[in-house]
């Protein structure tokens, strides 16, 4: 399903890239005992993805990048 208006494929590329990473780094490597276990693991993955995982293009985590450039704006 499209994540933006019709004809705006550039927005879709970002979210499709994220979902691809999430599947390859998280979903395909774990077995979940229950829905609650899945939710806990997903929360842990999202915390790691946003706060500790260094993006090579940014050379910092997404949260560090946001904080750095919001402070200067």
N, C-alpha and C positions, 0 to 999 in steps of 0.2 A: 504494500500500500504506500502511496506517495505521502511524504511528510510535508509537502508544501503545495502551493498552487500549481496548476497545470502549466507545463512548459518551463518550470524553474528547477532544472535538474541539478544545479550546483548545490542547492540545499540538501538534496537527497544524497549526494555523494558523501557528505560529511557523516550523516547518520548511518548510512549503509556501511561506511568504513568502521564506525564504532561498533555496530552490531557484528560485523565480521571479526573484529578483534575480540569482542566479548565471547563469541562462540568458540573461537580457536584457543583463547587463553583461559577460559573459564568453563564453559558448558561441556565441551567435549572431553574434558579431563577429569570429571568428577561424577561420582554416583551419589544421588541424594536419597536419603532415607525417608523424607517426608517433605511436604510443602514448607513447613516451618524451617527445616534444615536448609532447603533451597533459599528461602528468604534470608536466613542468617549468612549464608555463603555469598549471596548476591550483594548484600550490604557490605560485607568485608571486601569483596572485589571492587565495588564502587568507591569505597574509602581509599583503597590502595590506588586505584586508577586515577582518582582526582588529586590525591595528596602526596603520594610517594613515588608513583611511576613517572620517571623522567621522559618527557617527549623529546626526541632527538632534534626536531626542528626548533623547538622552543628553548632547549637546553635547561629546562626546569619543569616542574609539575604544572598542570593547568591551574591549580589554585595559586601557586606562587606567581605565575604569569599574570593572572587576573589581579591579585593583590598589588603587584609591582606597578602595573599600568593604571589601576584605579587611583592609586596614591598620587600619581603625577597629573591626572586629569582634573 
